[in-house]
Amino acid sequence: MANVLVTGASRGIGRAIAVALAGRGDRVAVHYGSDRASAEQTLGLLAGTGHTVVGGDLSRPEGAETVVRAAAQALGGIDVLVNNAALAPSARHHHPIATVSYEDWQRSWREMIDVDLIAAANVTYLVARRLIARGSAGVIVNIGSRGAFRGEPEFPAYGAAKAALHAFGQSMAVALAPHDIAVASVAPGFVSSERQAEKLAGPTGDSVRSESPFGRVGTPEEVAHAVLYLTSPGAAWASGAILDLNGASHLRT
């Protein structure tokens, strides 16, 4: 049994990851940014006991400290970190360079980098330093994106942040291996989370599904299965890996 902090676990992919890890017997800290009610719903879905809910704004350094401290105190330590919290492409952060205002361009970059990259780096630092101080093995998994490789022309800050997150994970895999801490990333393609339901049901839904030769999009549970593997005892040798999880919709060379 491991003690796990899953950031951004109030719904969607984060919720599925929390449910899967609890089903394996782990104790889970369910992090939320602002929607405590949804985080409590996630908590109610978790098998076993000893789970907790922790809230905080990870885009603020002190917020990250508060979240890690609360999770560690409630669980009795953190063995596994899943960096899932992120700002996904949305109307608020739509910033194609040919049409967006300079003000909105700056805002989108600032907000996405703060949450999708720097927040994950800060939480990683805080958890890794606790593991090093305890002399304990651990695992960190970053949830990246296919967009880091194929490009995100209408959301370039998102693609750049996820590419940097992948690179950060590989740097940490090398830096933390001497401390018996494995670090890997998952790069999902389009996933049928709650916030994507409207798009999938709309006129562009068929086009999105056709990106994969399977004729569908991924599910949060499929991402959770990948995290189950990467956080399992037999997966330490996958440290440094970036696992493509996009149904062959984008093939890297």
C-alpha positions in Angstrom: 0.0 0.0 0.0 1.3 3.4 -1.0 0.3 6.9 0.1 -0.5 8.9 -3.1 -1.2 12.6 -3.8 -3.2 13.1 -7.1 -3.4 16.7 -8.1 -6.5 17.9 -10.0 -8.5 14.8 -8.9 -11.9 16.4 -8.5 -13.1 15.0 -11.8 -12.1 13.6 -15.2 -8.7 12.0 -15.6 -7.7 12.8 -12.0 -10.8 11.2 -10.6 -10.2 8.1 -12.6 -6.6 7.9 -11.4 -7.6 8.3 -7.8 -10.3 5.6 -8.1 -7.9 3.2 -9.7 -5.2 3.7 -7.2 -7.6 3.3 -4.3 -8.9 0.1 -5.9 -5.3 -1.2 -5.8 -5.2 -0.6 -2.1 -3.4 2.7 -2.0 -4.4 5.6 0.3 -5.1 8.7 -1.8 -5.1 12.5 -1.2 -7.6 14.0 -3.6 -6.5 17.5 -4.5 -8.8 20.2 -5.9 -8.2 23.7 -6.8 -11.7 25.3 -6.2 -14.4 22.7 -6.6 -14.5 21.0 -3.2 -17.9 19.4 -3.8 -16.6 17.5 -6.8 -13.5 16.4 -4.8 -15.8 15.1 -2.1 -17.7 13.1 -4.8 -14.3 11.6 -5.9 -13.6 10.8 -2.3 -16.9 8.9 -2.0 -16.0 6.7 -5.0 -12.7 5.5 -3.4 -12.5 1.9 -2.1 -10.9 1.4 1.2 -10.2 3.9 4.0 -7.7 6.5 5.0 -8.3 8.8 2.0 -8.4 12.6 2.3 -9.3 15.7 0.4 -6.8 18.6 0.2 -7.5 22.0 -1.5 -5.2 24.7 -2.7 -4.1 26.9 -5.6 -1.0 25.1 -7.0 -0.2 28.1 -9.2 1.0 29.9 -6.0 4.2 28.5 -4.4 2.7 28.8 -1.0 -0.4 27.0 -2.2 1.7 24.1 -3.3 3.4 24.0 0.1 0.0 23.9 1.8 -1.3 21.1 -0.4 1.8 18.9 0.1 1.9 19.5 3.8 -1.8 18.7 4.3 -1.6 15.6 2.2 1.5 14.3 4.0 0.0 15.0 7.4 -3.3 13.3 6.6 -1.7 10.2 4.9 1.4 9.9 7.1 3.7 10.7 4.2 3.6 10.7 0.4 5.2 7.8 -1.5 3.7 8.6 -5.0 2.8 11.8 -6.7 0.7 12.1 -9.8 0.9 15.6 -11.3 -2.4 15.8 -13.1 -3.7 19.3 -12.4 -3.7 21.5 -15.5 -5.4 24.2 -17.5 -6.7 22.4 -20.6 -7.5 24.2 -23.9 -10.7 26.2 -23.5 -12.4 29.2 -24.8 -10.8 31.4 -22.1 -7.3 30.3 -23.2 -7.9 30.3 -26.9 -4.9 32.2 -28.3 -4.2 31.7 -32.0 -1.4 34.1 -32.8 -3.0 35.6 -35.9 -6.1 36.8 -34.1 -5.6 37.0 -30.3 -4.9 40.4 -28.6 -1.5 40.9 -27.1 -3.1 41.2 -23.7 -4.9 37.9 -24.0 -1.8 36.2 -25.5 0.2 37.2 -22.4 -2.5 36.1 -20.0 -2.9 32.7 -21.6 0.8 32.0 -21.6 1.2 33.2 -18.0 -1.7 31.2 -16.6 -1.0 28.0 -18.5 2.7 28.0 -17.7 2.0 28.7 -14.1 -0.4 25.8 -13.7 0.7 23.2 -16.3 4.5 23.5 -15.7 5.6 25.5 -12.7 3.0 24.1 -10.3 4.0 20.6 -11.2 7.7 21.5 -10.8 7.0 23.0 -7.3 4.9 20.0 -6.1 7.6 17.6 -7.4 10.3 19.5 -5.5 8.3 19.4 -2.3 7.4 15.7 -2.5 10.9 14.7 -3.7 12.6 16.5 -0.8 10.4 14.7 1.7 11.2 11.4 0.1 14.9 12.2 0.1 14.8 13.3 3.8 13.1 10.0 4.7 15.4 7.9 2.6 12.4 6.3 1.0 11.8 5.1 -2.6 9.0 6.8 -4.5 7.4 7.4 -7.8 6.3 10.6 -9.7 4.1 10.5 -12.7 3.4 13.6 -14.9 0.3 13.7 -17.0 1.4 15.4 -20.2 -0.2 15.5 -23.6 0.0 14.4 -27.3 0.0 18.2 -28.0 3.6 18.4 -26.9 4.6 16.5 -30.0 2.1 17.3 -32.7 1.7 21.0 -31.8 -1.2 23.1 -30.6 -1.5 25.9 -33.1 -4.6 27.5 -31.4 -3.2 26.8 -27.9 0.5 27.1 -28.2 1.1 27.8 -24.5 -0.6 24.5 -23.7 1.6 22.6 -26.1 4.7 24.3 -24.9 3.9 23.7 -21.2 3.3 20.0 -21.8 6.5 19.6 -23.8 8.4 21.3 -21.0 6.7 19.1 -18.5 7.9 16.0 -20.4 11.4 17.4 -20.5 11.2 18.3 -16.8 10.2 14.7 -16.0 13.1 13.3 -17.8 15.5 15.6 -16.0 14.0 14.5 -12.7 14.3 10.9 -13.7 18.1 11.3 -13.9 18.4 13.5 -10.9 16.2 11.4 -8.6 17.3 7.9 -9.6 20.2 7.9 -7.1 17.5 8.4 -4.4 15.4 5.4 -5.7 12.7 7.7 -7.0 11.3 6.9 -10.5 9.8 9.6 -12.7 7.8 9.0 -15.8 5.1 10.7 -17.9 1.9 9.8 -19.8 1.0 11.7 -22.9 -2.7 11.2 -23.6 -4.4 12.2 -26.8 -8.0 13.4 -26.8 -9.8 12.0 -23.7 -13.6 11.9 -23.1 -13.6 13.8 -19.8 -16.6 15.7 -18.6 -15.3 19.0 -19.9 -15.0 17.5 -23.4 -18.5 16.1 -23.5 -20.0 19.1 -25.3 -17.3 19.1 -28.0 -17.7 15.3 -28.6 -21.4 15.7 -28.9 -21.2 18.6 -31.3 -20.5 19.0 -35.0 -16.7 18.4 -34.6 -17.2 15.2 -32.6 -16.8 12.9 -35.5 -13.7 14.7 -36.7 -12.1 14.3 -33.3 -13.0 10.6 -33.1 -11.6 10.0 -36.6 -8.1 11.2 -35.6 -7.6 7.6 -34.2 -7.8 4.6 -36.5 -9.9 3.0 -33.7 -12.6 5.6 -34.5 -12.9 6.8 -30.9 -11.2 8.9 -28.3 -9.5 7.7 -25.1 -11.2 7.4 -21.7 -10.0 8.6 -18.3 -9.9 5.0 -17.2 -7.3 4.2 -19.9 -5.1 6.9 -18.6 -5.6 5.6 -15.1 -4.5 2.1 -16.2 -1.2 3.6 -17.5 -0.7 5.3 -14.2 -1.3 2.0 -12.4 1.5 0.5 -14.3 4.0 3.3 -14.0 3.4 3.4 -10.2 3.7 -0.3 -9.8 6.7 -2.0 -8.1 7.8 -3.5 -11.4 7.8 -0.3 -13.4 10.9 1.4 -11.9 12.9 0.6 -15.1 10.4 2.8 -17.1 11.8 5.8 -15.3 12.4 8.6 -17.8 9.8 7.2 -20.2 7.1 9.2 -21.9 4.2 6.8 -22.6 2.1 7.8 -25.7 -1.5 7.0 -25.0 -3.4 8.3 -28.1 -4.8 5.3 -29.9 -2.3 5.7 -32.8 -3.7 9.2 -33.6 -0.2 10.6 -33.6 3.0 8.6 -34.1 6.3 9.9 -33.1 9.4 9.2 -35.1 
